[in-house]
């Protein structure tokens, strides 16, 4: 049980009374200094990832990879980035999940880092997708995903509220660890062959973990978060809230919850619905690939955001930029 006590004297009566406690903190809105810090951190992280991709393309991508070198470098860097994002999202979600109040107002250092790192990652991916030579219509889903993610998480950083829902959605980054490894092993040419040979039987294990993680951390996760949204926001400030007895020292009333605007609630629900529909489509395509593989049809399907695709020297789709049937 965490002992939250008065955080500071400037809290309006009847709204909320919380404290910094260990990794926890709570406040209404970010200060100008915090907003400036967030901008600086986001830009610094984006620059660091961009430089890492450029260095990987220059020094780690083999010389026998003649095309799509930057895309391949991006995939290599994306593996540790996905591990970082998913681990911080899981940590932040776990520690802010217990009660309505913690889900609404509490955030952790890992949550702050995840929000900022996720914004920077999407900025880099947005730039790479715009520069990619695939048809623009094929890139629309991911361009929309990156743009909405940047917008939603910067709003969250500014309001310092609803961090739980942002980090809960971020747990889906777990699937990208296995997806990026799969795409690297399926790269056409010597590079993909070397990765597949190095993985050996672990390639099958990775594929299984991709399918299971997609089902758990996307297909099941988003409906659970959306249900939590509905359950919490229909009980805002009510005496029936489960945190009422657990934290009797908290003065939480309707004034405090009124600070969570209808726009913020709609944004959280809208993003969750969009991600769930997109993930269900990707999961359908991924499952088709599993079925084809089990039947020995010789075709495999990956869920890199464009449906049935193969990676050609790090290109994300077929070498001609067209989807594989």
Phi, psi and omega per residue, in radians:
X1 nan 2.241 3.134
X2 -1.598 2.329 -3.092
X3 -1.658 1.661 3.083
X4 -1.565 2.225 3.086
X5 -2.178 -3.005 -3.034
X6 -1.018 2.276 -3.099
X7 -1.499 -0.858 3.099
X8 -2.778 2.888 -3.016
X9 -1.335 -0.257 -3.012
X10 -1.499 0.130 -3.131
X11 -1.270 2.212 3.117
X12 -1.060 2.401 3.132
X13 -0.992 2.440 3.080
X14 1.412 0.025 -3.103
X15 -1.775 -1.205 3.138
X16 -2.759 2.594 -3.141
X17 -2.431 1.649 -3.064
X18 -2.237 3.067 -3.083
X19 -2.448 2.684 2.860
X20 -1.156 2.253 -3.122
X21 -2.593 1.810 -3.107
X22 1.139 -2.099 -3.142
X23 -1.520 -0.023 -3.067
X24 -1.628 2.664 2.938
X25 -2.727 2.807 3.116
X26 -2.658 2.433 3.093
X27 -2.855 2.887 3.076
X28 -1.737 1.896 3.107
X29 1.373 2.728 3.096
X30 -1.704 2.627 3.084
X31 -1.351 2.905 3.108
X32 -1.059 -0.655 3.126
X33 -1.132 -0.707 3.121
X34 -1.170 -0.682 3.096
X35 -1.109 -0.717 3.109
X36 -1.144 -0.702 3.093
X37 -1.074 -0.734 3.128
X38 -1.062 -0.762 3.131
X39 -1.071 -0.789 -3.129
X40 -1.112 -0.769 -3.127
X41 -1.138 -0.756 3.138
X42 -1.062 -0.819 -3.134
X43 -1.145 -0.683 3.121
X44 -1.136 -0.739 3.132
X45 -1.179 -0.674 3.105
X46 -1.111 -0.747 3.113
X47 -1.116 -0.715 -3.138
X48 -1.110 -0.735 3.133
X49 -1.186 -0.716 3.123
X50 -1.091 -0.733 3.114
X51 -1.162 -0.651 3.116
X52 -1.109 -0.713 3.111
X53 -1.138 -0.771 3.137
X54 -1.104 -0.741 3.128
X55 -1.160 -0.666 3.106
X56 -1.118 -0.735 3.105
X57 -1.108 -0.616 -3.076
X58 -1.381 -0.689 -2.958
X59 -1.982 -0.406 -3.023
X60 -1.911 -0.537 3.111
X61 -1.215 2.185 -3.073
X62 -1.024 2.657 -3.109
X63 -1.169 -0.401 -3.115
X64 -1.375 -0.045 3.025
X65 -1.545 1.876 -3.020
X66 -1.595 -0.504 -3.078
X67 -2.189 2.785 3.088
X68 0.973 0.613 -3.090
X69 -1.136 -0.714 -3.123
X70 -1.167 -0.647 3.098
X71 -1.133 -0.694 3.113
X72 -1.161 -0.747 3.093
X73 -1.065 -0.680 3.111
X74 -1.079 -0.717 3.125
X75 -1.133 -0.700 3.139
X76 -1.098 -0.810 3.136
X77 -1.189 -0.536 -3.085
X78 -1.129 -0.413 -3.136
X79 -1.132 -0.981 3.099
X80 -1.149 -0.549 3.103
X81 -1.104 -0.735 3.118
X82 -1.130 -0.662 3.084
X83 -1.095 -0.767 -3.137
X84 -1.115 -0.823 -3.113
X85 -1.128 -0.814 -3.088
X86 -1.173 -0.686 -3.114
X87 -1.190 -0.723 3.122
X88 -1.222 -0.629 3.110
X89 -1.150 -0.743 3.129
X90 -1.117 -0.772 -3.141
X91 -1.072 -0.834 -3.103
X92 -1.149 -0.700 3.141
X93 -1.140 -0.760 -3.129
X94 -1.044 -0.736 -3.048
X95 -1.452 -0.216 3.114
X96 -1.932 0.097 -3.011
X97 -1.456 -0.438 -2.858
X98 -1.031 -0.706 -2.966
X99 -2.337 2.834 3.118
X100 -0.979 -0.757 -3.090
X101 -1.150 -0.729 3.132
X102 -1.182 -0.592 3.119
X103 -1.221 -0.470 -3.096
X104 -1.530 -0.708 -2.931
X105 -2.148 -0.282 -3.049
X106 -1.553 2.451 3.005
X107 -2.497 2.714 -3.091
X108 -1.975 2.956 3.064
X109 -1.072 -0.639 3.104
X110 -1.162 -0.581 3.091
X111 -1.163 -0.769 3.078
X112 -1.033 -0.799 -3.113
X113 -1.122 -0.742 -3.136
X114 -1.054 -0.825 -3.134
X115 -0.989 -0.814 -3.105
X116 -1.204 -0.755 -3.122
X117 -1.171 -0.636 3.138
X118 -1.175 -0.686 3.066
X119 -1.070 -0.823 -3.112
X120 -1.123 -0.699 3.134
X121 -1.084 -0.749 -3.133
X122 -1.216 -0.532 3.054
X123 -1.103 -0.789 3.120
X124 -1.111 -0.798 -3.112
X125 -1.172 -0.591 3.084
X126 -1.086 -0.777 3.111
X127 -1.111 -0.735 3.134
X128 -1.158 -0.690 3.127
X129 -1.164 -0.690 3.117
X130 -1.127 -0.612 -3.124
X131 -1.419 -0.230 -3.106
X132 -1.173 2.660 -3.065
X133 -1.634 0.180 3.064
X134 -1.221 2.750 3.085
X135 -0.987 2.443 -3.064
X136 -1.031 -0.665 -3.119
X137 -1.094 -0.551 3.126
X138 -1.268 -0.362 -3.095
X139 -1.646 -0.149 -3.038
X140 -0.981 -0.816 -3.129
X141 -0.970 -0.788 -3.101
X142 -1.318 -0.600 3.072
X143 -1.099 -0.723 3.100
X144 -1.152 -0.714 3.120
X145 -1.065 -0.840 -3.128
X146 -1.106 -0.758 -3.097
X147 -1.137 -0.814 3.126
X148 -1.117 -0.648 -3.140
X149 -1.128 -0.801 3.136
X150 -1.057 -0.810 -3.123
X151 -1.084 -0.883 -3.051
X152 -1.098 -0.751 -3.059
X153 -1.355 -0.489 3.031
X154 -1.224 -0.620 3.045
X155 -1.094 -0.714 3.109
X156 -1.105 -0.706 3.099
X157 -1.098 -0.652 -3.093
X158 -1.271 -0.659 -3.096
X159 -1.505 -0.399 -3.098
X160 1.020 0.564 3.134
X161 -2.267 2.753 3.052
X162 1.063 0.562 3.125
X163 -1.068 -0.590 -3.118
X164 -0.975 -0.775 -3.083
X165 -1.223 -0.621 3.088
X166 -1.163 -0.740 3.134
X167 -1.300 -0.519 3.077
X168 -1.090 -0.784 3.082
X169 -1.097 -0.580 -3.117
X170 -1.208 -0.312 3.112
X171 -1.066 -0.421 3.139
X172 -1.116 -0.271 3.090
X173 -1.069 -0.284 3.089
X174 -0.973 -0.664 -3.106
X175 -1.129 -0.497 -3.082
X176 -1.230 -0.377 3.064
X177 -1.061 -0.884 -3.108
X178 -1.302 -0.609 3.139
X179 -1.109 -0.795 -3.115
X180 -1.161 -0.622 3.063
X181 -1.125 -0.727 3.107
X182 -1.082 -0.787 -3.133
X183 -1.095 -0.659 3.104
X184 -1.128 -0.683 -3.129
X185 -1.280 -0.327 -3.130
X186 -1.724 0.066 3.103
X187 -1.070 2.236 -3.132
X188 -1.235 2.507 -3.137
X189 1.833 -3.081 -3.069
X190 -1.043 -0.621 -3.087
X191 -1.092 -0.864 3.133
X192 -1.079 -0.665 3.117
X193 -1.110 -0.699 3.136
X194 -1.167 -0.711 3.122
X195 -1.127 -0.783 -3.141
X196 -1.088 -0.698 3.132
X197 -1.177 -0.689 3.129
X198 -1.142 -0.640 3.134
X199 -1.271 -0.670 -3.132
X200 1.043 -2.302 3.138
X201 -1.151 -0.316 3.110
X202 -1.157 -0.311 3.101
X203 -1.129 -0.709 3.086
X204 -1.170 -0.714 3.105
X205 -1.089 -0.751 3.130
X206 -1.080 -0.725 3.117
X207 -1.096 -0.698 3.103
X208 -1.144 -0.760 3.122
X209 -1.124 -0.597 3.080
X210 -1.085 -0.818 -3.111
X211 -1.128 -0.810 -3.125
X212 -1.129 -0.784 -3.117
X213 -1.147 -0.613 3.105
X214 -1.110 -0.723 -3.136
X215 -1.181 -0.762 -3.064
X216 -1.357 -0.867 -2.985
X217 -1.581 0.038 3.062
X218 -2.297 -1.091 -3.060
X219 -1.099 -0.710 -3.141
X220 -1.592 -0.589 -3.031
X221 -1.124 -0.856 -3.034
X222 -1.102 -0.745 3.062
X223 -1.072 -0.622 3.116
X224 -1.137 -0.753 3.118
X225 -1.135 -0.722 3.127
X226 -1.121 -0.673 3.082
X227 -1.141 -0.669 3.094
X228 -1.100 -0.697 3.055
X229 -0.978 -0.898 -3.103
X230 -1.069 -0.800 -3.093
X231 -1.131 -0.729 -3.119
X232 -1.209 -0.795 -2.984
X233 -1.379 -0.213 3.010
X234 -1.532 -0.070 -3.120
X235 -2.191 0.298 -3.067
X236 -1.031 2.153 3.083
X237 1.336 -0.007 -3.105
X238 -1.356 2.677 -3.134
X239 -1.218 -0.254 -3.131
X240 -1.441 -0.023 -3.136
X241 -1.050 2.458 -3.040
X242 -1.202 -0.329 -3.134
X243 -1.482 -0.069 -3.061
X244 -1.073 -0.801 -3.135
X245 -1.450 -0.564 -3.102
X246 -1.171 -0.615 -3.122
X247 -2.233 1.264 -3.089
X248 -1.125 -0.360 -3.117
X249 -1.351 -0.144 -3.123
X250 -1.452 2.244 3.040
X251 -1.724 1.536 -3.089
X252 -1.996 2.079 3.141
X253 -2.299 -3.012 -3.089
X254 -1.131 -0.469 3.123
X255 -1.108 -0.688 3.132
X256 -1.154 -0.790 -3.101
X257 -1.297 -0.365 3.085
X258 -1.128 -0.316 3.107
X259 -1.238 -0.317 3.038
X260 -1.478 1.845 -2.997
X261 -1.312 2.817 3.072
X262 -1.073 -0.593 3.114
X263 -1.120 -0.721 3.107
X264 -1.128 -0.732 3.110
X265 -1.115 -0.779 -3.138
X266 -1.114 -0.649 3.130
X267 -1.130 -0.773 3.131
X268 -1.089 -0.755 -3.138
X269 -1.224 -0.770 -3.121
X270 -1.070 -0.768 3.116
X271 -1.103 -0.729 3.135
X272 -1.102 -0.752 3.118
X273 -1.124 -0.752 -3.139
X274 -1.079 -0.809 -3.130
X275 -1.143 -0.639 -3.125
X276 -1.185 -0.804 3.127
X277 -1.076 -0.793 3.129
X278 -1.088 -0.738 -3.124
X279 -1.173 -0.655 3.104
X280 -1.110 -0.682 3.090
X281 -1.129 -0.781 3.101
X282 -1.105 -0.690 -3.129
X283 -1.143 -0.651 3.073
X284 -1.053 -0.818 3.125
X285 -1.130 -0.698 3.134
X286 -1.111 -0.725 3.133
X287 -1.144 -0.662 3.053
X288 -1.024 -0.700 3.114
X289 -1.120 -0.698 3.112
X290 -1.106 -0.756 3.141
X291 -1.098 -0.771 3.130
X292 -1.089 -0.695 3.135
X293 -1.129 -0.763 3.140
X294 -1.130 -0.552 3.119
X295 -1.398 -0.202 -3.134
X296 1.313 0.543 -3.126
X297 -1.309 -0.211 3.133
X298 1.466 0.014 3.113
X299 -1.964 2.506 3.085
X300 -2.259 2.578 -3.095
X301 -2.054 2.336 3.052
X302 -2.008 2.766 -3.089
X303 -2.000 1.165 -3.104
X304 -1.612 0.242 3.090
X305 1.867 -0.102 -3.116
X306 -2.200 0.261 3.099
X307 1.511 -2.370 -3.063
X308 -1.374 1.825 -3.060
X309 -2.443 2.852 2.986
X310 -2.266 2.676 -3.127
X311 -1.665 2.148 3.098
X312 -1.879 1.783 -3.137
X313 0.950 0.734 3.089
X314 1.472 0.248 -3.039
X315 -1.449 -0.253 3.105
X316 1.530 -0.505 3.040
X317 -2.353 -2.925 3.066
X318 -1.079 2.785 -3.067
X319 -1.037 -0.444 3.121
X320 -1.592 0.085 3.117
X321 1.394 0.110 -3.116
X322 -1.780 2.668 3.123
X323 -1.234 2.540 3.046
X324 -1.453 2.423 -3.134
X325 -1.374 nan nan
